[in-house]
Amino acid sequence: VYFVYFFIIILYIFRNKKEYIFLLLIFLFIHYLYPFINNEDYINFIDVGQGDSILIHYKHKNIMIDTGGSLTNQGNLSNNTTIPLLKSYGINKIHYLILTHGDADHMGEASNIVNNLKVETVIFNCGNKNNMEKELIERLNKKNIEYYTCINKLNIKDLKLYFLNQKDYKNENDNSNVIYTKIYNKSFLFMGDAGVEVENDIIDNYELDNIDYLKIGHHGSITSSSKKFIKTINPKYSIISVGKNNKYGHPNKEVLKTLSNSKIYRTDQFGSIMFKLQK
């Protein structure tokens, strides 16, 4: 999209014809209208390196689960990757920003997203808030943005997101929001960085089987995706958001073996991964 803008401007500079300005205005107008006329629903697992960021676009509503990020260079990732990607889709508004937990690789870009896009509502996980979360809450208060903590369900039109983890495990990873939803009769489970103890509690408390799309917990770490859990939920597709050649050795080879009955997609191999949702 930005290449087209640049190309038209270059043509105008070198040929100095008003028709190119007219063409640019038409293109800008179409780009502005695109989110209103585009009826495609999709889920995009955005390649943010060693982190998580997921965009659900459903019936003109935009739900972002996590933003990616790091403790250093905050703003760079969203300015260079996430925000340009969203704007290329014609998206300037996030209706719900859901943060699975307070680690930088999941919410490090949240403040910059809030500063540069229209964000209507933010959802936090259960448990105590760390400094990064507290700083974001201060920013939300200044901008009069609604936020909620430790919820169990979110209704967005006819889309229902169920938050399966309300227990306080006393650590950020296991306190992750774990989200289940169904879209057009396809089931999705987003695990954040939840570990084996959380997985066991979830399968003890909920009847989950034959999950169509599973966002693997903790980037494929050995601390998540136990054999018991994966055998119980039996995912068809497993999506791992992970950085290329990361220092943690994610995804773990044993986890990949456990997931071998599913189709595995990794952001370090495929880049951003989009599933179009159809009735």
C-alpha positions in Angstrom: 0.0 0.0 0.0 2.7 2.5 1.0 4.7 1.6 -2.1 1.7 2.6 -4.3 1.5 6.0 -2.4 5.2 6.5 -2.9 5.0 5.5 -6.6 2.2 8.0 -7.4 4.0 10.8 -5.6 7.2 10.1 -7.5 5.2 10.2 -10.8 3.7 13.6 -9.8 7.1 15.0 -8.9 8.8 14.0 -12.2 5.9 14.5 -14.5 4.1 17.3 -12.7 0.6 16.3 -13.8 -2.4 17.1 -11.7 -4.0 13.8 -12.7 -1.6 12.0 -10.3 -2.8 14.0 -7.4 -6.4 13.1 -8.3 -5.4 9.4 -8.5 -3.7 9.7 -5.1 -6.8 11.2 -3.5 -9.0 8.4 -5.0 -6.6 5.8 -3.7 -6.6 7.4 -0.2 -10.4 7.5 -0.2 -10.6 3.8 -1.2 -8.1 2.9 1.6 -10.2 4.9 4.1 -13.4 3.0 3.1 -11.7 -0.4 2.9 -12.5 -1.5 6.5 -16.1 -0.6 6.0 -16.6 -2.5 2.8 -14.3 -5.4 3.5 -16.4 -8.3 4.8 -13.6 -10.8 5.3 -13.1 -12.2 8.8 -9.7 -13.5 9.8 -7.3 -14.1 12.6 -3.7 -13.0 12.0 -0.9 -14.3 14.2 1.4 -11.3 13.7 5.2 -12.0 13.4 6.6 -9.9 16.3 9.7 -12.0 16.8 10.0 -13.5 20.3 6.6 -12.5 21.5 2.9 -12.7 20.9 0.4 -10.5 19.0 -2.8 -11.7 17.5 -5.4 -9.8 15.6 -9.0 -11.1 15.3 -11.0 -9.2 12.7 -14.7 -10.2 13.0 -17.7 -8.4 11.6 -15.8 -5.1 11.5 -14.6 -5.4 15.1 -10.9 -5.6 15.9 -9.7 -7.6 18.9 -6.0 -7.6 19.6 -4.5 -10.2 21.9 -1.1 -9.0 23.1 1.2 -6.5 21.4 4.6 -8.1 21.4 7.6 -6.0 22.6 10.6 -6.0 24.8 12.0 -4.1 27.9 14.3 -2.1 25.6 13.4 -0.1 22.4 9.8 0.2 23.3 7.8 1.6 20.4 10.1 0.4 17.7 8.3 -2.9 17.0 4.8 -1.4 16.8 6.0 1.6 14.8 7.9 -0.5 12.3 5.7 -3.6 12.1 2.4 -3.8 13.9 0.9 -0.3 13.2 1.9 -0.2 9.5 0.4 -3.7 9.1 -2.9 -2.7 10.7 -3.0 0.5 8.7 -2.4 -1.5 5.5 -5.6 -3.3 6.4 -7.3 0.1 6.8 -7.5 -0.5 10.6 -7.1 2.6 12.9 -9.2 1.3 15.8 -8.8 -1.5 18.2 -12.1 -2.2 19.9 -10.6 -4.6 22.5 -7.0 -4.9 23.5 -6.6 -8.0 25.5 -3.3 -8.5 27.4 -2.7 -12.0 28.5 -0.2 -11.0 31.2 2.4 -8.4 32.1 5.5 -9.7 30.4 7.2 -7.3 28.0 7.1 -9.8 25.1 3.3 -9.8 25.4 2.5 -6.2 26.3 5.7 -4.1 25.8 4.1 -2.3 22.9 0.8 -1.6 24.5 1.5 2.0 25.5 2.6 2.9 21.9 -0.4 1.1 20.5 -2.7 3.2 22.8 -0.9 6.4 21.8 -1.1 5.8 18.1 -4.4 4.0 17.5 -7.9 4.5 18.8 -8.2 1.8 21.6 -11.7 1.5 23.1 -11.2 -1.1 25.9 -8.3 -2.9 27.5 -8.6 -6.2 29.3 -6.0 -7.3 31.9 -5.5 -10.7 33.5 -6.0 -11.8 37.1 -3.4 -11.3 39.8 -1.3 -8.4 41.0 -0.2 -5.8 38.5 3.5 -5.2 37.8 5.1 -1.9 37.0 4.6 -2.1 33.3 0.9 -2.8 33.8 0.6 0.0 36.4 2.2 2.5 33.9 -0.2 1.4 31.2 -3.2 1.9 33.6 -2.0 5.4 34.3 -1.9 6.1 30.6 -5.4 4.6 30.1 -6.8 6.8 32.9 -5.3 9.9 31.3 -6.9 9.0 28.0 -10.2 8.0 29.6 -9.9 4.5 28.1 -12.0 1.8 29.8 -10.2 -1.2 31.2 -11.2 -4.4 33.1 -9.3 -7.0 35.1 -10.0 -10.7 35.6 -13.1 -11.1 33.6 -14.7 -14.4 32.7 -16.5 -13.6 29.4 -16.6 -10.9 26.7 -19.5 -10.5 24.3 -18.7 -8.8 21.0 -21.8 -8.8 18.8 -22.4 -12.6 18.5 -18.8 -13.4 19.3 -18.2 -14.8 22.8 -14.7 -14.9 24.3 -14.5 -17.1 27.4 -11.6 -16.5 29.8 -10.8 -19.8 31.4 -8.2 -18.8 34.0 -9.3 -16.7 37.0 -7.0 -18.4 39.6 -4.0 -16.5 41.0 -1.0 -18.7 40.5 1.4 -16.0 41.9 3.4 -15.7 38.7 2.8 -13.8 35.5 3.0 -16.7 33.1 0.6 -18.9 34.8 -1.7 -16.0 35.5 -2.1 -15.6 31.7 -5.5 -15.0 30.3 -6.5 -18.2 28.6 -9.1 -17.5 26.0 -11.5 -19.9 24.2 -13.9 -19.0 21.4 -15.8 -20.4 18.5 -16.1 -18.6 15.2 -18.2 -20.1 12.4 -18.2 -23.4 14.2 -14.4 -23.5 14.5 -12.9 -23.6 18.0 -9.9 -21.5 19.0 -7.8 -21.7 22.2 -5.2 -19.0 23.1 -2.9 -20.1 25.9 -0.8 -17.0 26.5 2.3 -18.2 28.5 0.2 -20.6 30.7 2.1 -23.6 32.0 1.4 -27.3 32.8 -0.4 -26.6 36.1 -2.8 -24.2 34.4 -3.3 -26.8 31.6 -4.2 -29.4 34.1 -6.7 -27.1 35.9 -8.3 -26.2 32.6 -8.9 -29.8 31.4 -10.2 -30.6 34.9 -12.7 -27.8 34.8 -13.8 -27.5 31.2 -14.7 -30.0 28.5 -12.3 -29.2 25.7 -11.6 -31.6 22.9 -10.9 -31.4 19.2 -9.7 -27.8 19.3 -9.4 -26.6 15.7 -6.8 -23.9 16.3 -4.4 -23.8 19.3 -2.1 -20.9 20.1 0.7 -22.8 21.8 1.6 -21.7 25.3 4.8 -19.9 26.1 6.3 -20.0 22.5 6.7 -23.8 22.6 8.6 -23.9 25.9 8.9 -27.2 27.6 7.0 -25.6 30.5 3.8 -25.8 28.5 2.0 -28.2 26.1 2.1 -31.3 28.2 1.3 -34.7 26.5 -1.8 -35.0 28.7 -3.1 -31.6 27.7 -2.4 -32.0 24.0 -3.9 -35.5 23.9 -7.0 -34.2 25.6 -7.7 -31.1 23.4 -6.4 -32.8 20.3 -5.7 -29.7 18.2 -5.9 -29.7 14.4 -3.6 -26.7 13.9 -0.9 -25.6 16.3 0.4 -22.0 16.0 3.7 -21.1 17.7 4.6 -17.4 17.9 8.4 -17.4 18.3 11.5 -15.5 17.3 14.0 -16.8 14.8 17.1 -18.3 16.4 15.9 -17.1 19.8 18.2 -17.6 22.8 15.7 -19.7 24.7 15.7 -22.6 22.2 12.0 -22.2 21.5 10.1 -24.2 20.4 11.4 -27.2 22.4 12.0 -30.4 20.3 10.0 -32.5 22.8 7.0 -30.1 22.4 7.2 -30.3 18.7 7.1 -34.1 19.0 4.0 -33.8 21.2 2.3 -31.6 18.6 3.2 -33.9 15.7 -0.4 -35.1 15.1 -1.4 -31.5 14.4 -0.4 -29.2 11.5 2.2 -26.8 13.0 2.7 -23.2 11.9 5.6 -21.1 13.3 6.1 -17.4 12.9 9.9 -17.9 12.8 9.4 -20.0 9.6 6.3 -18.5 8.0 6.2 -14.9 9.2 2.7 -13.6 10.1 0.1 -16.4 9.8 -3.4 -15.5 8.7 -6.5 -17.8 8.8 -9.5 -16.5 6.9 -12.7 -17.3 8.6 -15.6 -18.5 6.5 -19.2 -19.7 7.4 
